[in-house]
């Protein structure tokens, strides 16, 4: 993922870069501050850009893809696994309840539990270098 933006401030090895906000920015949890005029993101300033310069900011594609799979894929898989286990295994232990209801409860329970785990995990790794955008080039 590549963005073009303007450096707003520099603090040590990090810089705040203003980029044009796009629709994926609304759902992203990279730590950007999304406003009506765009987004401000914190990036590693590897090229020593200064305030006011136009720069190219890049997030490693495999990190973006891995994050997408984790955020969208794992909850979907856990929903299916929870529903199958709910109907096939746990409905035997909860005989008075309808098997479809048990399936729905366990499916959505696994779905919600996965979201909670992902949220806790993302708070822990949000500052990891692999998931932090990097200023790759000064354009102007």
C-alpha positions, 0 to 999 in steps of 0.5 A: 500500500502506497500513499503520497502525503505532506510531512506535518511534523517530525519527532525523532525517527517518526513523522506525522504525514497528512495523506488523502483519506480513502474509504479503507482508511475508515476501517483501518486500525493503523493508528491514523487520525482520519478527518474530513480532509484526509488522514494523518498517519505516523510513519518511520522517517527513514529518509530524514524528511522535513516539515512541508516536504511531499513524500511517498509513504509505504506499508509493506504489502505482506503486512497489509495482506496479513492484517486483512486476513486476520481481521476478516478471515479469522472471524469468518472461520471461527463463526463457521467452526463455532456453528459446526461444533455447536450443532455437532458436539454441544447440542448433545450436551444441551438436549432440551435446546434446539440444535439450531439455536445451540449452533447459532449461540456457539457460532456467534460466541466464537465470532465475538471471542475472535474479535476480542482476541484480535483487538487485544492482539492488535493493541499489543503489536500496533507499534511493531515496525512491520506494521508501521508505515515508512517514508520511502522517498522525498518527492518535493 
